């Protein structure tokens, strides 16, 4: 606050002293008068200095950090609220049920499948309906504090007192998608698969969005991802399988069937021996030990000691079939980094390559000496330091899949060996123009499963059995657990 300049005679204390002095009173001492005069002069000097100083630095730098989105200048909250109130007036007693929330979501200018989160955040789950007053109070608060879609979505789904989302927060939202999306209508008669599908989608969300591996999706992570765009596409795309990033039922079907084949006792957990059978023992035992060590499964509540849950298997299978994504590179890097120092040493590479050499010897194939293999991998990755390979080196390399397969996947390693280096480099350069390795794998596997199911249907109709060995073994193992043959069939898309 600026101090206004006043004259000497306007100072009330000095005026009193001068009056006493003029009357001849000896109460005022000269030393006291001089002291007051000096203090007054210092105040005047300080005031002039403050007036000449420029504005403080904090006043000249505009605000640049908006954790809940950058506020928009022209947002007429009252107009939005009036539109919402007009929508509620169409419902009996101005109360909306879950099936009515699609209209309310549109009044809120939100995508259709935000209807579930809007309903639950306003307390609809407890009472079965939401009153206009309670919803308006909730939405007005969100509009005042959350300024973009990511912040609003986090607020709708999060637990009170949190500013992030955990896996359980997505379940009510996804259950509403399962119940109401036309592309999943065939699942209404197979409610036992709802939780499996939801688990798969939740894991795919965290696999892609939660870049920090913290188990908590922050507003910034959600903002940087494509998840909310995919949620908006749910309204426009009737075929759920076109949304391959998160919601595809075909992808879920492939993952679940692969897990079912390995889970021989069907307790929804697999042990190292079960996982070793994946893809005909293609993955090395040393790598399987690392997967079960907790390097990539740390902090998961569903994990049992020495077991891999279905949720963990989703991460494993996607990482195994597409080793070019940031999450898959981090997944396998964590497994190969034995000492956890953030770099792969020559010792660690040799440790995994030894088992590969043993497998090649058993196949009567002469393995490449480790020194020669190491030279090839260093030329492939081009690390900043020749003595170690960092995570940054592998993310910068376009052929991380070739690197990882060389050290722990014998089948894919041999496939790469049959290709020349130029074709692999060309594939790496064109990867952004094509569908991902995971999407290719899921499409091929789903076609195989559909063919097997068709053969199974033909067998059930009394025709000649044309059942694949894999499906026959799958059904047989299921029957051994006490289930009937009619219980096995997963719902297929028409």
Residue pairs with C-beta under 8 A, 6 or more apart in sequence:
2 47
2 50
2 51
3 43
3 46
3 47
3 50
5 44
5 47
8 14
8 37
8 40
9 15
9 18
11 40
13 36
14 36
14 37
14 40
17 28
17 32
17 33
17 36
20 27
20 28
21 28
21 33
66 147
67 151
67 163
67 219
67 220
68 145
68 146
68 147
68 148
68 151
68 219
69 146
69 147
69 148
69 150
69 151
69 219
70 147
70 148
71 147
72 147
75 143
77 140
77 143
77 144
80 107
80 108
80 109
80 139
80 143
81 136
81 139
81 140
83 107
84 104
84 107
84 108
84 132
84 135
84 136
84 139
85 132
85 136
86 107
87 103
87 104
87 106
87 107
88 94
88 95
88 96
88 104
88 132
88 135
89 132
90 103
91 97
91 100
93 131
94 131
94 132
95 129
95 130
95 131
95 132
96 103
96 104
96 119
96 124
96 129
96 130
96 132
96 135
97 124
97 128
97 129
98 115
98 116
98 119
98 124
98 176
101 115
101 116
101 118
101 119
101 124
101 130
102 112
102 115
104 115
104 118
104 135
105 111
105 112
105 113
105 114
105 115
105 118
106 112
108 114
108 118
108 139
110 118
110 149
110 152
111 228
111 231
111 232
111 234
111 235
112 234
112 235
113 173
113 176
113 177
113 180
113 181
113 231
113 234
113 235
114 153
114 156
114 231
115 176
116 172
116 173
116 175
116 176
116 177
117 153
117 156
117 157
117 172
117 173
118 135
118 139
118 156
119 125
119 130
120 156
120 172
121 138
121 155
121 156
121 157
122 130
122 134
122 135
122 138
122 139
123 130
123 134
124 130
125 172
142 152
142 155
142 156
145 151
145 155
146 152
146 154
146 155
148 223
149 228
150 219
150 220
150 222
150 223
150 228
151 219
153 222
153 228
153 231
154 163
154 164
154 165
154 217
154 218
154 219
154 222
157 165
157 169
157 170
157 173
158 164
158 165
158 169
159 166
159 169
163 218
163 219
164 216
164 217
164 218
164 219
165 216
165 217
165 222
166 215
166 216
166 217
167 202
167 203
167 206
167 215
170 198
170 201
170 202
170 205
171 198
171 202
174 198
174 201
174 202
175 194
175 198
177 184
177 234
177 247
178 184
178 187
178 194
178 197
178 198
179 188
181 234
181 240
182 238
183 237
183 238
183 239
183 240
183 241
183 249
184 197
184 240
184 249
186 491
186 493
186 494
187 193
187 194
187 197
187 249
187 491
189 491
190 490
190 491
193 490
193 491
196 252
196 256
196 310
197 249
197 252
199 310
199 311
199 314
200 251
200 252
200 255
200 256
200 314
201 246
201 247
201 252
202 311
203 311
203 314
203 315
204 245
204 246
204 251
204 314
204 318
205 217
205 227
205 246
206 215
206 217
207 314
207 315
207 318
207 327
208 225
208 226
208 227
208 245
208 246
208 327
209 217
209 221
209 222
209 225
209 227
210 216
210 217
210 221
211 221
211 224
211 326
211 327
212 218
212 221
213 330
215 299
222 228
226 245
227 245
227 246
230 243
230 245
230 246
230 247
233 243
234 240
234 243
234 247
237 243
240 247
240 248
240 249
241 248
241 249
241 250
241 251
241 493
242 248
244 251
244 435
244 439
244 442
248 442
249 493
250 442
250 443
250 446
250 493
251 442
251 446
253 446
253 449
253 490
253 492
254 441
254 442
254 445
254 446
254 449
255 313
255 314
255 317
255 318
256 310
256 490
257 445
257 449
257 474
257 490
258 278
258 313
258 317
258 445
259 270
259 310
259 313
259 317
260 266
260 474
260 478
261 277
261 470
261 473
261 474
262 270
262 274
262 275
262 277
262 278
262 313
263 269
263 270
263 274
264 274
264 477
265 481
266 477
266 478
266 481
268 309
268 310
269 304
269 307
269 308
269 309
269 310
270 307
270 308
270 313
271 306
271 307
271 308
272 285
272 288
272 289
272 292
272 306
274 308
275 283
275 288
275 291
275 292
275 308
275 316
276 283
276 285
276 288
278 320
279 320
279 411
280 411
282 409
282 410
282 411
282 412
283 320
283 408
283 409
284 352
284 355
284 356
284 359
284 407
284 408
284 409
284 410
285 355
286 351
286 352
286 355
286 408
287 335
287 336
287 352
287 407
287 408
290 335
290 336
290 338
291 297
291 308
291 316
291 335
292 306
292 308
295 334
295 335
295 337
296 312
296 315
296 316
296 331
296 334
296 335
297 303
297 308
297 312
300 309
300 311
300 312
302 309
302 310
302 311
302 312
303 309
303 312
308 316
315 331
318 328
318 438
319 327
319 328
319 331
319 332
320 409
321 437
321 438
321 441
321 442
322 328
322 401
322 436
322 437
322 438
322 441
323 329
323 332
323 400
323 401
323 404
323 405
323 437
324 398
324 400
324 401
324 431
324 436
324 437
325 436
325 438
326 395
329 391
329 394
329 395
329 400
330 391
332 404
332 408
333 344
333 391
333 394
336 344
336 348
336 349
336 352
336 404
336 407
336 408
337 343
337 344
337 348
338 348
338 351
339 345
339 348
342 390
342 391
343 388
343 389
343 390
344 388
344 389
344 390
345 387
345 388
346 374
346 387
346 388
349 370
349 374
349 377
349 389
349 407
350 370
350 374
352 407
352 408
353 370
353 373
353 406
353 407
354 370
355 408
356 367
356 406
356 407
356 408
356 410
356 413
357 367
357 370
359 410
360 366
360 367
360 410
361 367
363 410
365 414
368 376
373 406
377 389
377 403
377 406
378 386
380 397
380 399
380 402
380 403
381 389
381 393
381 394
381 397
381 403
382 393
382 397
383 389
383 390
383 393
384 390
384 392
384 393
394 400
394 403
397 403
398 425
398 428
398 429
398 431
399 424
399 425
399 428
401 412
401 437
402 416
402 424
405 412
405 413
405 415
405 416
406 413
406 416
416 424
450 492
451 468
452 467
452 468
452 470
452 471
453 471
453 489
453 492
455 465
455 466
455 467
455 468
455 471
456 467
456 471
456 475
456 489
458 464
458 465
458 466
459 465
459 466
459 467
474 488
475 485
475 488
478 487
478 488
479 485
479 488
